[in-house]
Amino acid sequence: MLRTRVIPTLLLRNESLVKTIKFGKYVYIGDPCNTVRIFNELEVDELIFLDITATVEGRAPNLEILADIANECFMPLGYGGGVKTFEQAKSIFQIGFEKIVINSHAIENPVFISELSKHFGNQAVIASIDVRKSFFGHYSVRTYSGKKKADIEPTLWARRLEELGAGEIIITSIGNEGTWSGYDIDLVKTITEAVSIPVVAHGGAGCLQDLSDAVKLAGASAVAAGSLFVFQKKDMGVLINYPTQDEQENLFGDI
Amino acid sequence: MITIIDYGMGNLGSVLNMFKRLNVPAKITSDADLIANSKKILLPGVGAFDNAMNSINNSGLREILDHKAIVERVHVLGICLGMQLLTRSSEEGECAGLGWVQASTYKFPPAAGLKVPHMGWNVVKPTRRSELTKELFDKSRFYFVHSYYVKVENENNSILKTHHGITFDSAIQNQNIYGAQFHPEKSHKFGMHLLKNFANL
């Protein structure tokens, strides 16, 4: 049976890995290569790297770091951050990543998603939707690491991304990110109900139970988390960790 | 030396990375002379069936590859789409496949709750002894990404089976020709072991 994928998301800021809270206030985690070496030993299902300053700084992906990462990793790898051209995507695939995460540039140039999926296949394109919840409970799509508001409602945008050829959607709750308070189950659910492609829940996971909730209560196909896999506990030091296969079977076994 | 065929499809970097880790000499090439002199061939592939077959047929590599596989009988391993190309045909396209294994490639039938592509980690069940799959780790799991699956005509050619809605052949063998539907290069020590077996053939 197909296993539920459990995906650590790692945030690149310049040459370092960091962890944010609600897309702000970052803590240094470590050197990317050392960290991925540990994740490789832990035999993680998949890793997603997000360069959180590339788009904001108008910078291209740092291919050198990505090549170093790919040399250490024998699992599926995704990369997002500042990817705007076909050539950049091609270089990233050649290095040994198999998925590209597109967020801001999908809003600016939606056909980019189609261009990539036509050439590299839908499975190679993850569309990322960052969502902020207002005080009144209204959801809005955000780009540029949460800084800009996009003029489209999240479920409509998810459907559009599926039509354009995205193979997966990673949905991130900005308000829950880094808070250990659990996923925004309502948000994840509205997206999984809107599309038929796999949806990856992201933002807020604080314990293993949160992971299975995203699958059982919200219909997520895969779960992603940052803090949970890089810290010992909330407000404690860095400790790279990952649930064992047995723990995962217990969590998702009856799904 | 393992020759990784570059016919313009798929990310070859990760296959090369894993052979590097295994200290197995390997080279990515589309050069006809190098391929004609190769001792062992890896046929990778991600993408559409017809694009891949057209690319192989139009590049002049077809005859060389047929000769290596059928006449010289060098060991060949097709991965993912590369395995599907070994079959006679695919429901994904119009082109004939290489036809080196008596098998065909079909689309996953629609079924409630069944996600296609079959993407993620799944387990395999050995059905026959093969040098490719010998001494696999206990609880081996492999990373799959595919919307089409292979079914052999003769069960003797099936070496691993996997279940996703239906049971399909996740690894096949016809004498010197092997195929794996999953990505061994992305499957940790489980896949590394399989590539090591191939290197040791």
Interface residues (C-beta under 8 A of the other chain):
Chain A: M1 L2 R3 T4 R5 N40 E43 D45 E46 A70 N71 F74 M75 P76 F93 Q94 I95 G96 F97 E98 F120 G121 N122 Q123 A124 G167 E168 P198 S221 A222 Q245
Chain B: N11 L12 G13 S14 N17 M18 K20 R21 V46 G47 A48 K115 P117 H118 M119 G120 W121 N122 V123 K139 R141 Y143 F144 V145 H163 H164 H183 E185 K186 S187 H188 K189 G191 M192
